[in-house]
């Protein structure tokens, strides 16, 4: 009886610790229709005085479905890569990390391509919403740690081809 209670207690504790992080949904076997991306644009981040801080090769989410999927289900991304979201106009839609396997820095950019908000080291699989609490025009997702590594700041300028 005592062993049974200990086993049950251990089992419940194990479930509780695993429940701290949501589980990802199963990866789709085929690409989700409408999630086409325009790849290999070059994106440069500069200080307000024009000093280059960082250069990335990016994918641009080219459709509404691509903006919805983003980097979900990707298990890795090269350090010099990123994804730029173009929601086709001003937006207030929050982001989240559901089904996102890699930690990310998320950078919100205004209409004039100026950084207005940075949120760093976002937790994989989290369903917490991430938002600049206002209107943005574009969003850039980079591997976690890139904003700190390149000293990215609010007011820096973002340019891409």
N, C-alpha and C positions, 0 to 999 in steps of 0.2 A: 504494500500500500504506500509506504513512504517513498519507494523508488518511483512509483507511478506519479505521485505528487511532484517529486523533484523533476521528473521528465517533463510533466505538463508545465511546470514553472519555467524550466529551461526553454521549452518550445515557445511559450508565450513571450518570453524575453527576446528570443531570437527573432520572432515575428515583429516585435516592437521596434527593434533596432533596424531591421530591414525596411520598416515602414517609414523611416525618417526621410527617405528619398523615393519619389515616385518611380515606378517601373516604366521603362519605355514600351510603347506599343511595338508590335512586330514590324520589322522593316518591310516595306512593300517589295514584292519580287520584281515588279516592273516599274519604270518611272511613272509617277502620277501624271495623268494627262494635264497639259497646260503649264507644266513646271519647267519650261524651257528657260535657259539662262543664256545671256550673251556673255561669252567668256573672254578672258585675257585683255581686258582694258587695263591701262596703267593709271594708278591713282597716286597723287602726291599730296602730302600734308606739309604745309609751310607755316611758319610763325607769321604774325601780322606784318613783320618787317621784311618778309620774303625769304627767310632762311629755311632751307629744306630740312624737315625733321624726319620724314619717313617716306618711302616709296613702296607700294604694294602692287602686285598683280591681282586683279579682282574679277569676280563674276558679278554681273549686274542682273538682279531679278527682273525679268522682262515682262512678266505677266502677273495678274492678280494671284493666280495659283502659285507661281514661283515665290511671290512675296509671302504667301501664307506658309509655304513649306520651308523656305530659307535653308538653313544648314541642318535641319532635322535629319536624323539617321546617318549623318556622316560621322565616321569614327576618328578621323584625323584631318588636319589641314596643315599644309606647309607654313612655316613661320612667316614667309613674305606674301602670303595669300590672304584674301578677305572676300567678303560679299557685300555689295552695295544694294540697298533696297530703294527703288524708285516707285513710290505708291501713286505716281501720276498726279500729284497735287498735294497741297497741305494736308496733314493728317494729325490725329490725336490718338490713333490706335496704339495700345500698349503692345509690347513684345513679351515673350516668355521663353523659357528654355525647355518646354515639353518636348520630349523625344530628341533632344539635342545632346549628343554624347560628349562634346568637348566644351570646356569652360571658355567663355568669351568675354571680351570687352565690347560694349555696345556704345556707339558714338552717334548722337543725334545731331543733324545738320540742318540749318535753316535755308531759306530760298536763295540767299546770297552765298551759299556754300561755306558758311562759317559754323564752326562747332559751337553748339549751344548747351550740350549736356553730355557727360561721359559717365557710364556706369561700368565698373571694372570687376573682373573675376566672377562673373555670373555663374551660378551653380548648375551643372548639367541636370537635366530632368525636372528642374523646379517648375512649378506652375504659378509661382509668384509673378505678378505683372511688373514690367519694367517700362517706365515712362518718364519723359522729362517734365511731366505735369504741365504741358502746354503743346502748342502746335509746332511741328517740325516738318521738313520737306523731304529729307533723305535720312537713311540710317546705314551706318557702316558697322559690320561685325568683323572683329579680328580675334585672333587667339588671345586668351587671357594673358595679361602681362605686357602686351604691346603698348598700351597707353602709357604705362609707367616707364617702360624701356626707352621710349622716344620722347618722354616728357610732353605728351599731348595735353593741350589745355583748351578751356573754353576761349573762343576768339581765334583759334588757329583756323587757317583756310584749307579747304579740300578741293582739289582739282582732279578731273579725270577726262580721258579722251572719249 
